[in-house]
Amino acid sequence: MTKSKVKCPRCFSDDLYKFGKDKYGNQKYQCKRCYRQFAPETLNIRSTRKRKYPSCPKCGKASFLHHEHKYYYNFKCCDKYCNHSFFVPKNKAINPPSHKISLPGKIDFKKMRYSPYIILLALYTYFLHGSTTRKVAQYLYDVHNIKVSHVTIASWTRKFAPLFMLKSKEFLPNNLNHSDEWHIDETVVKIHGKKYYLWAVIDSETRFVLSFHLSPYRSSASAFELLSDAKKHFGHPGAIVSDRFHAYKTPVKVLFPDCKHIRVDSFKDDISNNLIESFFGTFKDWYNGRKGFKSFTSAKQLICVFIFFYNYVRPHSMLNNLTPAQVAGCNYSDKHRRSWLIAA
């Protein structure tokens, strides 16, 4: 068949011959010059047909599944000249961080023997001033002439963790979607004499703790859970700063493909991880007075409340005596912070 009205979509030649039929039953042709095979009736159908795997982000062509891992897929471009390899996370396979799973407690002050003012004053003294429950009980008795058992105060520190988590969701920052840098690191805590790891990610400009995760393992699975939660609520940063621990490399590459990963080698580097080290220093000042935690659940509750105090209540000297949440754009005034209206 020559000089037909049908033309090759690649080289626009009309020197064609019939080449059977496609799976839709339409006539196929093959070009004698470039050997392109096509069916004119199904060209539009083929171009709009949904691909089984995502297109290559570099050239837009089809891809194939190269490897499947627990938390992500590894695809490769079908074009041998492009051969681009990219990752797609399995969002449903990544578990939420520990503080969002089974956090027992109260979400209000109903049916409490003492007023919210006394309870919040005790919590303020316990979490911000590093006092023990016995010292807080003694302070309430000496200054306010209110006799409260230190055991009761210890139960308050854990009981209201869901309340503070609920309040933190109401006052989410509104200007962290395009942060310059996130800093990520982990530190060791003891729970019933056993070693656990507290993972945290913090924003560089506001010092706001974006997410944290408590895990018995120091592996990339914990980094996946931490960074996936931060990405879900606060978007993508310009760069992520971490130490050279190998567990951070794959999660950052998979969850933030367009993000620069800065792996700090030593304190002599231009960019350091001192911001989150400073946060962990503040945490350890409070944690060392506790001498560890008794259970995993109580550890989650206490750390939740501590981070709420750090983000929303504790003023930071490097932020002009504002809280990280206020700098991050949370809608509450300094008067509200001092009067505890955000929690009461």
Helices and strands as residue ranges (DSSP letters): E 16-21, E 27-31, E 37-38, G 40-42, H 43-48, E 63-68, E 72-77, E 85-89, G 98-100, H 116-128, H 133-144, H 150-159, H 161-170, E 181-191, E 194-203, E 209-215, H 220-234, E 239-242, G 246-248, H 249-255, E 260-263, H 274-287, H 296-308, I 309-313, G 317-319, H 324-327, H 334-339
